[in-house]
Amino acid sequence: MRIGQIAKRAGVNVETIRFYERKGLLTQPPRNAGGYRQYPRHAIARIRFIKRAKELGFSLTEIADLLSLQVNPRATCADVKSRAEDKISTIHERIKDLQKMKRSLEKLAASCKGSGPLDDCPIIDCFETNKEKEE
């Protein structure tokens, strides 16, 4: 199958496939006599795997690690589960950080009258001084 066909079936664009190849997540296939790359059908499943793992928050490095587990005869479900639990922990920490940012922004927005010159804006002042005004 050609790159366009693989891209369409996997639900990505051609540049995504080329990017995955450059990153070593997808093997670049041999070219046929006409100079076109001929991708095997199993490339679709691999691209979908990468795409779904990205959607779940895994980095390309983490995805490469997961893909290497697939070809490691000593790898077990416990190895994959461990990576998933690590990702859950990372996501949990990110959520806590986002909630903290949200609270800070809500406090800043509440302290701003929404009128007047920028010199009196507590949000701008906080960004410049890295300190929130005490009210």
N, CA and C atoms as a LAMMPS dump frame, in Angstrom:
ITEM: TIMESTEP
0
ITEM: NUMBER OF ATOMS
405
ITEM: BOX BOUNDS ff ff ff
-5.0000000000000000e+02 5.0000000000000000e+02
-5.0000000000000000e+02 5.0000000000000000e+02
-5.0000000000000000e+02 5.0000000000000000e+02
ITEM: ATOMS id mol type element x y z
1 1 1 N 0.852 -1.179 0
2 1 2 C 0 0 0
3 1 3 C 0.897 1.24 0
4 2 1 N 0.456 2.269 -0.67
5 2 2 C 1.198 3.527 -0.703
6 2 3 C 0.901 4.362 0.538
7 3 1 N 1.726 5.366 0.759
8 3 2 C 1.639 6.181 1.964
9 3 3 C 0.271 6.859 2.108
10 4 1 N -0.293 7.331 1.018
11 4 2 C -1.602 7.974 1.071
12 4 3 C -2.7 7.015 1.502
13 5 1 N -2.622 5.8 1.023
14 5 2 C -3.61 4.79 1.401
15 5 3 C -3.486 4.431 2.881
16 6 1 N -2.264 4.251 3.336
17 6 2 C -2.023 3.932 4.739
18 6 3 C -2.516 5.08 5.622
19 7 1 N -2.193 6.297 5.225
20 7 2 C -2.597 7.47 6.008
21 7 3 C -4.117 7.535 6.135
22 8 1 N -4.805 7.346 5.037
23 8 2 C -6.264 7.399 5.044
24 8 3 C -6.852 6.327 5.952
25 9 1 N -6.366 5.116 5.832
26 9 2 C -6.898 4.011 6.643
27 9 3 C -6.562 4.15 8.125
28 10 1 N -5.423 4.761 8.414
29 10 2 C -5.017 4.919 9.817
30 10 3 C -5.596 6.184 10.446
31 11 1 N -6.168 7.055 9.615
32 11 2 C -6.779 8.278 10.136
33 11 3 C -5.777 9.371 10.476
34 12 1 N -4.668 9.417 9.733
35 12 2 C -3.662 10.463 9.926
36 12 3 C -3.319 11.048 8.563
37 13 1 N -2.495 12.101 8.565
38 13 2 C -2.069 12.612 7.262
39 13 3 C -0.7 12.052 6.904
40 14 1 N -0.299 12.244 5.684
41 14 2 C 0.954 11.702 5.165
42 14 3 C 2.145 12.232 5.962
43 15 1 N 2.115 13.509 6.313
44 15 2 C 3.226 14.095 7.071
45 15 3 C 3.382 13.447 8.447
46 16 1 N 2.285 13.019 9.029
47 16 2 C 2.354 12.324 10.318
48 16 3 C 3.13 11.024 10.169
49 17 1 N 2.879 10.299 9.113
50 17 2 C 3.594 9.047 8.869
51 17 3 C 5.074 9.323 8.677
52 18 1 N 5.388 10.337 7.905
53 18 2 C 6.802 10.678 7.689
54 18 3 C 7.469 11.097 9.006
55 19 1 N 6.725 11.822 9.83
56 19 2 C 7.238 12.231 11.142
57 19 3 C 7.53 11.005 12.006
58 20 1 N 6.604 10.058 12.049
59 20 2 C 6.8 8.84 12.827
60 20 3 C 8.019 8.062 12.315
61 21 1 N 8.215 8.079 11.019
62 21 2 C 9.399 7.418 10.453
63 21 3 C 10.68 8.113 10.924
64 22 1 N 10.694 9.44 10.872
65 22 2 C 11.882 10.191 11.309
66 22 3 C 12.187 9.95 12.774
67 23 1 N 11.143 9.76 13.576
68 23 2 C 11.315 9.538 15.009
69 23 3 C 11.62 8.08 15.342
70 24 1 N 11.616 7.214 14.341
71 24 2 C 11.939 5.814 14.56
72 24 3 C 10.788 4.978 15.095
73 25 1 N 9.573 5.526 15.068
74 25 2 C 8.412 4.789 15.553
75 25 3 C 7.83 3.877 14.477
76 26 1 N 8.155 4.173 13.251
77 26 2 C 7.639 3.425 12.109
78 26 3 C 8.8 3.196 11.155
79 27 1 N 8.955 1.971 10.728
80 27 2 C 10.04 1.637 9.806
81 27 3 C 9.692 2.114 8.408
82 28 1 N 10.663 2.753 7.779
83 28 2 C 10.452 3.201 6.407
84 28 3 C 10.509 1.963 5.503
85 29 1 N 9.452 1.733 4.726
86 29 2 C 9.41 0.521 3.9
87 29 3 C 10.28 0.643 2.647
88 30 1 N 10.556 -0.491 2.037
89 30 2 C 11.321 -0.449 0.782
90 30 3 C 10.476 0.158 -0.335
91 31 1 N 11.153 0.609 -1.354
92 31 2 C 10.454 1.189 -2.512
93 31 3 C 10.268 0.116 -3.588
94 32 1 N 9.17 0.258 -4.322
95 32 2 C 8.93 -0.673 -5.428
96 32 3 C 9.706 -0.199 -6.654
97 33 1 N 9.556 -0.9 -7.759
98 33 2 C 10.287 -0.571 -8.986
99 33 3 C 9.961 0.836 -9.483
100 34 1 N 8.757 1.304 -9.177
101 34 2 C 8.356 2.645 -9.604
102 34 3 C 8.837 3.74 -8.66
103 35 1 N 9.514 3.365 -7.593
104 35 2 C 10.05 4.341 -6.663
105 35 3 C 9.117 4.682 -5.508
106 36 1 N 7.953 4.059 -5.472
107 36 2 C 7.001 4.32 -4.399
108 36 3 C 7.261 3.405 -3.21
109 37 1 N 7.078 3.954 -2.028
110 37 2 C 7.19 3.133 -0.832
111 37 3 C 5.969 2.221 -0.758
112 38 1 N 6.199 0.982 -0.431
113 38 2 C 5.121 0.011 -0.293
114 38 3 C 5.02 -0.398 1.173
115 39 1 N 3.999 0.113 1.837
116 39 2 C 3.798 -0.168 3.258
117 39 3 C 3.048 -1.468 3.455
118 40 1 N 3.455 -2.25 4.441
119 40 2 C 2.706 -3.463 4.758
120 40 3 C 1.415 -3.096 5.488
121 41 1 N 0.421 -3.952 5.441
122 41 2 C -0.864 -3.682 6.094
123 41 3 C -0.725 -3.486 7.6
124 42 1 N 0.235 -4.169 8.219
125 42 2 C 0.379 -4.043 9.676
126 42 3 C 0.834 -2.649 10.099
127 43 1 N 1.277 -1.833 9.133
128 43 2 C 1.656 -0.452 9.455
129 43 3 C 0.435 0.341 9.94
130 44 1 N -0.741 -0.007 9.442
131 44 2 C -1.969 0.686 9.859
132 44 3 C -2.181 0.499 11.357
133 45 1 N -2.058 -0.718 11.839
134 45 2 C -2.25 -0.999 13.271
135 45 3 C -1.207 -0.266 14.108
136 46 1 N 0.01 -0.214 13.639
137 46 2 C 1.075 0.468 14.384
138 46 3 C 0.808 1.974 14.457
139 47 1 N 0.382 2.557 13.359
140 47 2 C 0.078 3.989 13.34
141 47 3 C -1.098 4.281 14.265
142 48 1 N -2.119 3.439 14.228
143 48 2 C -3.264 3.615 15.125
144 48 3 C -2.837 3.488 16.592
145 49 1 N -1.933 2.558 16.87
146 49 2 C -1.391 2.378 18.219
147 49 3 C -0.726 3.679 18.674
148 50 1 N 0.141 4.224 17.839
149 50 2 C 0.856 5.46 18.172
150 50 3 C -0.136 6.596 18.386
151 51 1 N -1.087 6.717 17.484
152 51 2 C -2.079 7.783 17.569
153 51 3 C -2.889 7.683 18.868
154 52 1 N -3.338 6.507 19.203
155 52 2 C -4.146 6.322 20.41
156 52 3 C -3.32 6.566 21.671
157 53 1 N -2.089 6.086 21.682
158 53 2 C -1.213 6.321 22.841
159 53 3 C -0.967 7.822 23.032
160 54 1 N -0.797 8.542 21.941
161 54 2 C -0.632 9.998 22.034
162 54 3 C -1.887 10.645 22.616
163 55 1 N -3.048 10.196 22.167
164 55 2 C -4.312 10.73 22.681
165 55 3 C -4.445 10.511 24.179
166 56 1 N -3.829 9.439 24.686
167 56 2 C -3.885 9.129 26.112
168 56 3 C -2.757 9.784 26.899
169 57 1 N -1.986 10.637 26.223
170 57 2 C -0.989 11.439 26.909
171 57 3 C 0.426 10.91 26.901
172 58 1 N 0.675 9.805 26.23
173 58 2 C 2.03 9.273 26.184
174 58 3 C 2.887 10.099 25.225
175 59 1 N 4.12 10.353 25.623
176 59 2 C 5.072 11.062 24.763
177 59 3 C 5.583 10.096 23.696
178 60 1 N 6.243 10.64 22.688
179 60 2 C 6.789 9.776 21.645
180 60 3 C 7.848 8.834 22.212
181 61 1 N 8.619 9.296 23.186
182 61 2 C 9.616 8.437 23.832
183 61 3 C 8.941 7.302 24.577
184 62 1 N 7.868 7.625 25.298
185 62 2 C 7.124 6.591 26.02
186 62 3 C 6.468 5.61 25.056
187 63 1 N 5.997 6.113 23.93
188 63 2 C 5.384 5.245 22.918
189 63 3 C 6.432 4.304 22.336
190 64 1 N 7.625 4.819 22.081
191 64 2 C 8.707 3.968 21.584
192 64 3 C 8.998 2.854 22.586
193 65 1 N 8.962 3.195 23.871
194 65 2 C 9.178 2.196 24.923
195 65 3 C 8.074 1.136 24.88
196 66 1 N 6.829 1.568 24.749
197 66 2 C 5.709 0.623 24.664
198 66 3 C 5.843 -0.281 23.435
199 67 1 N 6.228 0.316 22.321
200 67 2 C 6.396 -0.471 21.094
201 67 3 C 7.528 -1.489 21.247
202 68 1 N 8.578 -1.107 21.961
203 68 2 C 9.689 -2.05 22.164
204 68 3 C 9.26 -3.218 23.042
205 69 1 N 8.32 -2.97 23.949
206 69 2 C 7.812 -4.067 24.773
207 69 3 C 7.111 -5.118 23.917
208 70 1 N 6.454 -4.66 22.861
209 70 2 C 5.729 -5.592 21.995
210 70 3 C 6.633 -6.621 21.334
211 71 1 N 7.881 -6.252 21.116
212 71 2 C 8.797 -7.18 20.439
213 71 3 C 9.774 -7.836 21.414
214 72 1 N 9.647 -7.521 22.69
215 72 2 C 10.507 -8.104 23.707
216 72 3 C 9.859 -9.396 24.213
217 73 1 N 10.483 -10.541 23.977
218 73 2 C 9.862 -11.805 24.388
219 73 3 C 9.733 -11.947 25.91
220 74 1 N 10.478 -11.165 26.664
221 74 2 C 10.397 -11.243 28.127
222 74 3 C 9.414 -10.242 28.725
223 75 1 N 8.866 -9.359 27.906
224 75 2 C 7.922 -8.361 28.403
225 75 3 C 6.602 -9.018 28.784
226 76 1 N 5.977 -8.444 29.806
227 76 2 C 4.698 -8.985 30.286
228 76 3 C 3.668 -7.861 30.361
229 77 1 N 2.445 -8.25 30.626
230 77 2 C 1.382 -7.272 30.839
231 77 3 C 1.73 -6.356 32.011
232 78 1 N 2.436 -6.89 32.992
233 78 2 C 2.835 -6.086 34.15
234 78 3 C 3.736 -4.932 33.723
235 79 1 N 4.571 -5.146 32.718
236 79 2 C 5.436 -4.077 32.216
237 79 3 C 4.605 -2.944 31.612
238 80 1 N 3.599 -3.32 30.856
239 80 2 C 2.726 -2.325 30.232
240 80 3 C 1.887 -1.624 31.293
241 81 1 N 1.36 -2.413 32.23
242 81 2 C 0.554 -1.836 33.302
243 81 3 C 1.36 -0.832 34.11
244 82 1 N 2.605 -1.133 34.367
245 82 2 C 3.477 -0.223 35.113
246 82 3 C 3.611 1.114 34.389
247 83 1 N 3.777 1.062 33.077
248 83 2 C 3.877 2.307 32.3
249 83 3 C 2.563 3.077 32.343
250 84 1 N 1.456 2.378 32.274
251 84 2 C 0.14 3.027 32.334
252 84 3 C -0.064 3.676 33.704
253 85 1 N 0.323 2.987 34.764
254 85 2 C 0.181 3.555 36.102
255 85 3 C 1.087 4.765 36.292
256 86 1 N 2.28 4.727 35.719
257 86 2 C 3.169 5.894 35.762
258 86 3 C 2.521 7.077 35.052
259 87 1 N 1.886 6.804 33.916
260 87 2 C 1.225 7.871 33.158
261 87 3 C 0.04 8.417 33.945
262 88 1 N -0.706 7.554 34.608
263 88 2 C -1.828 7.998 35.444
264 88 3 C -1.321 8.934 36.534
265 89 1 N -0.224 8.581 37.15
266 89 2 C 0.371 9.413 38.195
267 89 3 C 0.779 10.774 37.634
268 90 1 N 1.4 10.769 36.478
269 90 2 C 1.818 12.014 35.829
270 90 3 C 0.603 12.884 35.502
271 91 1 N -0.447 12.268 35.007
272 91 2 C -1.673 13.005 34.675
273 91 3 C -2.289 13.586 35.943
274 92 1 N -2.294 12.804 37.008
275 92 2 C -2.842 13.28 38.284
276 92 3 C -2.082 14.522 38.763
277 93 1 N -0.771 14.493 38.681
278 93 2 C 0.035 15.654 39.075
279 93 3 C -0.252 16.851 38.177
280 94 1 N -0.421 16.598 36.899
281 94 2 C -0.724 17.681 35.953
282 94 3 C -2.089 18.302 36.276
283 95 1 N -3.056 17.47 36.634
284 95 2 C -4.382 17.967 37.01
285 95 3 C -4.27 18.86 38.243
286 96 1 N -3.486 18.417 39.23
287 96 2 C -3.296 19.242 40.431
288 96 3 C -2.668 20.583 40.074
289 97 1 N -1.679 20.562 39.186
290 97 2 C -1.034 21.808 38.748
291 97 3 C -2.03 22.707 38.022
292 98 1 N -2.851 22.116 37.159
293 98 2 C -3.857 22.896 36.423
294 98 3 C -4.895 23.49 37.37
295 99 1 N -5.297 22.734 38.381
296 99 2 C -6.267 23.256 39.354
297 99 3 C -5.668 24.423 40.131
298 100 1 N -4.404 24.331 40.47
299 100 2 C -3.714 25.418 41.171
300 100 3 C -3.648 26.663 40.27
301 101 1 N -3.316 26.469 39.001
302 101 2 C -3.28 27.595 38.065
303 101 3 C -4.66 28.223 37.937
304 102 1 N -5.683 27.393 37.869
305 102 2 C -7.058 27.888 37.742
306 102 3 C -7.428 28.735 38.952
307 103 1 N -7.128 28.255 40.154
308 103 2 C -7.435 29.017 41.371
309 103 3 C -6.708 30.357 41.37
310 104 1 N -5.46 30.353 40.976
311 104 2 C -4.683 31.601 40.929
312 104 3 C -5.275 32.579 39.919
313 105 1 N -5.625 32.075 38.757
314 105 2 C -6.216 32.956 37.734
315 105 3 C -7.588 33.472 38.164
316 106 1 N -8.367 32.62 38.822
317 106 2 C -9.679 33.072 39.312
318 106 3 C -9.497 34.19 40.337
319 107 1 N -8.528 34.039 41.214
320 107 2 C -8.249 35.058 42.221
321 107 3 C -7.809 36.363 41.554
322 108 1 N -6.932 36.245 40.559
323 108 2 C -6.485 37.434 39.832
324 108 3 C -7.638 38.104 39.096
325 109 1 N -8.447 37.318 38.404
326 109 2 C -9.574 37.879 37.655
327 109 3 C -10.555 38.563 38.601
328 110 1 N -10.778 37.976 39.772
329 110 2 C -11.692 38.581 40.74
330 110 3 C -11.139 39.893 41.295
331 111 1 N -9.821 40.027 41.332
332 111 2 C -9.216 41.253 41.864
333 111 3 C -9.2 42.391 40.853
334 112 1 N -9.514 42.092 39.625
335 112 2 C -9.487 43.108 38.564
336 112 3 C -10.889 43.683 38.364
337 113 1 N -10.964 45.026 38.337
338 113 2 C -12.249 45.702 38.134
339 113 3 C -12.739 45.561 36.689
340 114 1 N -11.816 45.33 35.794
341 114 2 C -12.201 45.21 34.387
342 114 3 C -12.364 46.551 33.706
343 115 1 N -11.921 47.604 34.366
344 115 2 C -11.982 48.935 33.759
345 115 3 C -10.778 49.726 34.247
346 116 1 N -10.512 50.811 33.597
347 116 2 C -9.394 51.66 33.985
348 116 3 C -8.151 51.36 33.169
349 117 1 N -7.089 52.107 33.452
350 117 2 C -5.847 51.944 32.689
351 117 3 C -5.113 50.658 33.074
352 118 1 N -4.282 50.185 32.154
353 118 2 C -3.513 48.973 32.397
354 118 3 C -2.54 49.122 33.57
355 119 1 N -2.141 50.377 33.849
356 119 2 C -1.234 50.601 34.985
357 119 3 C -1.86 50.146 36.299
358 120 1 N -3.176 50.116 36.359
359 120 2 C -3.881 49.705 37.577
360 120 3 C -4.4 48.265 37.508
361 121 1 N -4.003 47.526 36.514
362 121 2 C -4.504 46.168 36.34
363 121 3 C -3.719 45.198 37.223
364 122 1 N -4.383 44.556 38.179
365 122 2 C -3.678 43.63 39.059
366 122 3 C -3.161 42.379 38.335
367 123 1 N -3.785 42.03 37.229
368 123 2 C -3.334 40.857 36.476
369 123 3 C -1.989 41.163 35.818
370 124 1 N -1.927 42.291 35.121
371 124 2 C -0.669 42.712 34.486
372 124 3 C 0.409 42.878 35.542
373 125 1 N 0.051 43.508 36.66
374 125 2 C 1.009 43.729 37.737
375 125 3 C 1.563 42.396 38.253
376 126 1 N 0.704 41.43 38.422
377 126 2 C 1.132 40.105 38.894
378 126 3 C 2.082 39.463 37.897
379 127 1 N 1.789 39.573 36.614
380 127 2 C 2.646 38.978 35.603
381 127 3 C 4.022 39.644 35.597
382 128 1 N 4.036 40.957 35.818
383 128 2 C 5.306 41.694 35.804
384 128 3 C 6.123 41.488 37.073
385 129 1 N 5.444 41.42 38.223
386 129 2 C 6.163 41.344 39.497
387 129 3 C 6.2 39.942 40.086
388 130 1 N 5.381 39.049 39.557
389 130 2 C 5.26 37.686 40.066
390 130 3 C 4.688 37.658 41.485
391 131 1 N 3.922 38.705 41.836
392 131 2 C 3.292 38.778 43.153
393 131 3 C 1.85 39.206 42.989
394 132 1 N 0.989 38.579 43.77
395 132 2 C -0.41 38.967 43.771
396 132 3 C -0.601 40.06 44.807
397 133 1 N -1.435 41.056 44.452
398 133 2 C -1.726 42.134 45.401
399 133 3 C -2.588 41.617 46.53
400 134 1 N -2.287 42.055 47.715
401 134 2 C -3.1 41.696 48.873
402 134 3 C -4.255 42.66 48.939
403 135 1 N -5.432 42.155 49.089
404 135 2 C -6.634 43.01 49.182
405 135 3 C -7.188 42.931 50.574
